[in-house]
Amino acid sequence: MLFRLGLTGSIGMGKSTTALMFADEGCAVWDADAAVHRLYAQGGKAVGPIREIFPDAIANNAVSRDRLREIIATDKTALPLIEAVVHPLVGQDREIFAQSCTDLIGVFDIPLLYETGACAEMDAVACVRIPGDEQRRRVLARGTMTAADLERILSRQMPNDEKCARSDYVIDTDTLDHARAQVRAIVRAIKDKIDA
């Protein structure tokens, strides 16, 4: 029986790096962002439904994330329509992974775990965190978004403090060594719970 650990946290908090640490500890990892990329790629399951509602978002028979971002920025009704298509498809992808997983622990890397209600499918949740100023520094250092883009993303998400308060485990990602030690402790605790 697969133990499902949800892994969440706001943008720039170190979630992807932490997911790799869980993989290093022998956990199977499913990544929501990677699932969306599969759905948006040529032949992906989201291409047809998104073409029906936003034909301009399609380029080369795939969903263009850049065009989708532009549509969302200019049309206030766009995001809920897109989410209504994408979230169920992501849920299907997640369930296919869970059903085929032979590992003891599956880690589900889901930025919007609480916002989408996917937390209800998890046996436990871990949330990553760092102070807000460090989060901002990390995100802007990537050079892929502006401060305004970051604020827009954060305004649509549950505050990270609230995510941490709802979670079973909190992982401080201030240093790699500290994060790794916490990941190992969580894996040990889950294995102890499974063996009990």
Buried (B, 14 or more C-beta within 10 A) or exposed (E): EBBBBBBBBBBBBBBBEBBBBBBEBEBBBBBBEEBBBBBBBEEBBBBEBBBEBBEEBBEEEBBBEEBBBBBBEEEEEBBEBBBEBBBEBBBEBBEEBBEEBEEBBBBBBBBBBBBBEBBEBBBBBBBBBBEBEBBBEBBBEEEEBEEEBBEBBBEEBBEBEEBBEBBBBBBBBEEEEEBBBBBBEBBEEBBEEEEE
